[in-house]
């Protein structure tokens, strides 16, 4: 852990979350790259497909909103969009 004192702050913070070993692997793989992490893990189009399927199986808009961490209005907007 003493070795981490010499790391860049971003890597020290990452190591606190995922551990030093995983941080070293990420640094070796992505070192020199700039990475942006979207706030949402799911791809929007794929999540919309899942939301439509769950709605068709009878899940309510409110339940979908809770499950997918959206407002009910956003779920209705997703359901109203034409499918690609």
ChimeraX commands (.cxc) that place a marker at each C-alpha (Angstrom):
marker #1 position 0.00,0.00,0.00 radius 0.5
marker #1 position 2.98,2.34,0.55 radius 0.5
marker #1 position 3.72,2.20,-3.18 radius 0.5
marker #1 position 0.35,3.86,-3.84 radius 0.5
marker #1 position 1.53,7.05,-2.12 radius 0.5
marker #1 position 3.60,7.78,-5.25 radius 0.5
marker #1 position 0.70,7.21,-7.68 radius 0.5
marker #1 position -1.31,9.95,-9.40 radius 0.5
marker #1 position -4.35,10.90,-7.36 radius 0.5
marker #1 position -6.74,9.46,-9.95 radius 0.5
marker #1 position -5.06,6.06,-9.66 radius 0.5
marker #1 position -5.06,6.20,-5.84 radius 0.5
marker #1 position -8.78,6.94,-5.87 radius 0.5
marker #1 position -9.43,4.15,-8.38 radius 0.5
marker #1 position -7.39,1.74,-6.23 radius 0.5
marker #1 position -9.57,2.58,-3.22 radius 0.5
marker #1 position -12.61,1.48,-5.25 radius 0.5
marker #1 position -11.35,-1.55,-7.20 radius 0.5
marker #1 position -8.07,-2.42,-5.48 radius 0.5
marker #1 position -4.42,-1.85,-6.42 radius 0.5
marker #1 position -4.10,-4.98,-8.56 radius 0.5
marker #1 position -7.06,-4.12,-10.76 radius 0.5
marker #1 position -5.83,-0.52,-10.97 radius 0.5
marker #1 position -2.44,-1.69,-12.24 radius 0.5
marker #1 position -4.16,-3.85,-14.87 radius 0.5
marker #1 position -6.30,-0.93,-16.04 radius 0.5
marker #1 position -3.25,1.32,-16.17 radius 0.5
marker #1 position -1.32,-1.23,-18.22 radius 0.5
marker #1 position -4.23,-1.75,-20.62 radius 0.5
marker #1 position -5.59,1.79,-20.95 radius 0.5
marker #1 position -2.51,3.83,-19.96 radius 0.5
marker #1 position -2.28,6.98,-22.07 radius 0.5
marker #1 position -5.96,6.82,-23.06 radius 0.5
marker #1 position -8.67,9.12,-21.85 radius 0.5
marker #1 position -11.73,7.19,-20.70 radius 0.5
marker #1 position -15.18,8.55,-20.03 radius 0.5
marker #1 position -17.68,6.48,-18.07 radius 0.5
marker #1 position -21.35,7.14,-18.90 radius 0.5
marker #1 position -23.57,7.63,-15.86 radius 0.5
marker #1 position -25.75,4.73,-16.91 radius 0.5
marker #1 position -24.33,1.23,-17.32 radius 0.5
marker #1 position -26.88,0.06,-19.89 radius 0.5
marker #1 position -26.91,1.08,-23.55 radius 0.5
marker #1 position -30.02,3.25,-24.05 radius 0.5
marker #1 position -31.39,1.38,-27.08 radius 0.5
marker #1 position -30.93,-2.03,-25.46 radius 0.5
marker #1 position -32.51,-0.86,-22.23 radius 0.5
marker #1 position -35.47,0.55,-24.19 radius 0.5
marker #1 position -36.01,-2.91,-25.74 radius 0.5
marker #1 position -35.99,-4.49,-22.27 radius 0.5
marker #1 position -38.37,-1.82,-20.93 radius 0.5
marker #1 position -40.81,-2.45,-23.81 radius 0.5
marker #1 position -40.66,-6.21,-23.26 radius 0.5
marker #1 position -41.29,-5.85,-19.53 radius 0.5
marker #1 position -44.17,-3.46,-20.21 radius 0.5
marker #1 position -45.71,-5.92,-22.67 radius 0.5
marker #1 position -45.45,-8.63,-20.02 radius 0.5
marker #1 position -47.54,-6.46,-17.72 radius 0.5
marker #1 position -45.09,-4.44,-15.65 radius 0.5
marker #1 position -46.49,-1.02,-14.78 radius 0.5
marker #1 position -44.89,2.28,-15.74 radius 0.5
marker #1 position -44.26,3.04,-12.08 radius 0.5
marker #1 position -42.60,-0.35,-11.49 radius 0.5
marker #1 position -40.46,0.10,-14.63 radius 0.5
marker #1 position -39.41,3.56,-13.49 radius 0.5
marker #1 position -38.38,2.23,-10.10 radius 0.5
marker #1 position -36.55,-0.78,-11.55 radius 0.5
marker #1 position -34.63,1.17,-14.19 radius 0.5
marker #1 position -34.08,4.32,-12.11 radius 0.5
marker #1 position -36.04,6.62,-14.42 radius 0.5
marker #1 position -38.93,8.99,-13.85 radius 0.5
marker #1 position -42.34,7.66,-14.95 radius 0.5
marker #1 position -42.41,10.40,-17.58 radius 0.5
marker #1 position -39.16,9.07,-19.07 radius 0.5
marker #1 position -40.58,5.54,-19.21 radius 0.5
marker #1 position -43.66,6.83,-21.04 radius 0.5
marker #1 position -41.38,8.68,-23.47 radius 0.5
marker #1 position -39.38,5.49,-24.11 radius 0.5
marker #1 position -42.57,3.51,-24.68 radius 0.5
marker #1 position -43.93,6.15,-27.08 radius 0.5
marker #1 position -40.79,6.21,-29.27 radius 0.5
marker #1 position -40.94,4.19,-32.47 radius 0.5
marker #1 position -38.89,1.02,-32.30 radius 0.5
marker #1 position -35.71,0.97,-34.35 radius 0.5
marker link #1:1,2 radius 0.2
marker link #1:2,3 radius 0.2
marker link #1:3,4 radius 0.2
marker link #1:4,5 radius 0.2
marker link #1:5,6 radius 0.2
marker link #1:6,7 radius 0.2
marker link #1:7,8 radius 0.2
marker link #1:8,9 radius 0.2
marker link #1:9,10 radius 0.2
marker link #1:10,11 radius 0.2
marker link #1:11,12 radius 0.2
marker link #1:12,13 radius 0.2
marker link #1:13,14 radius 0.2
marker link #1:14,15 radius 0.2
marker link #1:15,16 radius 0.2
marker link #1:16,17 radius 0.2
marker link #1:17,18 radius 0.2
marker link #1:18,19 radius 0.2
marker link #1:19,20 radius 0.2
marker link #1:20,21 radius 0.2
marker link #1:21,22 radius 0.2
marker link #1:22,23 radius 0.2
marker link #1:23,24 radius 0.2
marker link #1:24,25 radius 0.2
marker link #1:25,26 radius 0.2
marker link #1:26,27 radius 0.2
marker link #1:27,28 radius 0.2
marker link #1:28,29 radius 0.2
marker link #1:29,30 radius 0.2
marker link #1:30,31 radius 0.2
marker link #1:31,32 radius 0.2
marker link #1:32,33 radius 0.2
marker link #1:33,34 radius 0.2
marker link #1:34,35 radius 0.2
marker link #1:35,36 radius 0.2
marker link #1:36,37 radius 0.2
marker link #1:37,38 radius 0.2
marker link #1:38,39 radius 0.2
marker link #1:39,40 radius 0.2
marker link #1:40,41 radius 0.2
marker link #1:41,42 radius 0.2
marker link #1:42,43 radius 0.2
marker link #1:43,44 radius 0.2
marker link #1:44,45 radius 0.2
marker link #1:45,46 radius 0.2
marker link #1:46,47 radius 0.2
marker link #1:47,48 radius 0.2
marker link #1:48,49 radius 0.2
marker link #1:49,50 radius 0.2
marker link #1:50,51 radius 0.2
marker link #1:51,52 radius 0.2
marker link #1:52,53 radius 0.2
marker link #1:53,54 radius 0.2
marker link #1:54,55 radius 0.2
marker link #1:55,56 radius 0.2
marker link #1:56,57 radius 0.2
marker link #1:57,58 radius 0.2
marker link #1:58,59 radius 0.2
marker link #1:59,60 radius 0.2
marker link #1:60,61 radius 0.2
marker link #1:61,62 radius 0.2
marker link #1:62,63 radius 0.2
marker link #1:63,64 radius 0.2
marker link #1:64,65 radius 0.2
marker link #1:65,66 radius 0.2
marker link #1:66,67 radius 0.2
marker link #1:67,68 radius 0.2
marker link #1:68,69 radius 0.2
marker link #1:69,70 radius 0.2
marker link #1:70,71 radius 0.2
marker link #1:71,72 radius 0.2
marker link #1:72,73 radius 0.2
marker link #1:73,74 radius 0.2
marker link #1:74,75 radius 0.2
marker link #1:75,76 radius 0.2
marker link #1:76,77 radius 0.2
marker link #1:77,78 radius 0.2
marker link #1:78,79 radius 0.2
marker link #1:79,80 radius 0.2
marker link #1:80,81 radius 0.2
marker link #1:81,82 radius 0.2
marker link #1:82,83 radius 0.2
marker link #1:83,84 radius 0.2
view
